[in-house]
């Protein structure tokens, strides 16, 4: 699945990445099918999530408030949100084929 979770990154790292200037997204608890067309880096301000890759009901990655997460391009998954999520996020720019 290759989701990378960094628990409680330093405020210096968050500042260097410019996390607080990224767009915000929030979501109520529930289960949501998602496909990531581009790589996403996000920082959870609030919430708790389990991510299950498509077709694998027992394999999951869990993260929550204070975690910096990198989600790979092309991942099809289900987000099982147990606590209201509030996050900053950014997508890598699409790669062009010339």
N, C-alpha and C positions, 0 to 999 in steps of 0.2 A: 504494500500500500504506500509506503514511503512518505507518510506524513511526518514532518519534523516538528517536535514540540520542545520549546525552550521554556522551562518553568521559571517565572520571576526574573526576567532579564533586568539588567541594571537600568536605572534612569538615564545614564550616559548613553547606553546603546539605543534606547528608545528615542532619545533626543537626536542622536546621529542619524537614525533612520527616518526621522521626521514623522513618527507615528501619529502624533496628535494633529498633524495637518492632513492626514488621510481622510477620505470620506468615512462616514459612519453608517452602520447597518444594525438594526435591532430586530428581534423576533421573539414571539411568545413560545412557550413550551409546546412541543408536538414533534411529529416525525415528518421529515421533508426529504423528498428525493431530489438530489442535486447532481449536475454534471459541471465540472470545472473546465471550461474551454481554454483557459489560460492559468498559469501558476498564480496562486494567491498567497500573499503574506498578510496575516491578520494578528491583531492584538486584542484579546478579550478584556474589556473593562469590567463586565459583569457576565455571569452565566456559567453554565456547565453543559458540555456536549459530549456525546459518544458518536463517533463516525464509523459506520459499517460499510465496507466496500460492497458494491453490487454483487450479489450471489454468495455472500459469506455472512450468514446470520450470527456466527459465533466469534468472528474476528472483529476487533474494534480498536480504535484509538480514542482515549478520553482526555479532554483538556477543559480548562475553565478560567475564571477570572485571574488576571495577572500573567497569562501564558501568551507567548509569541509563537505563532503556528505558521508553517509553510505547507501548503496543499499543492500537490503536483498537478500539472496540466494533464487533462484527460481523465481525471478520476471521476468515476460514476459511483455515487454513494448515497447512503441515507444518513441524515443528521437527526439524531434523537436528542432533542433539547429538553433537559429536565428542569433547568432554571433559566428564566428570561435572559436572552443574550443581547448584549450591547458591545459592539466591536468596531474598531478602526480597521480598514482593509485597503489593500492596493493589489492590482493585477499587474503582472509583468506585461510589457508591451508585446503585441503579437509579433512573431517573427515573419519577415517577408521572404518570399521565395522569388529570386530574380533569375 
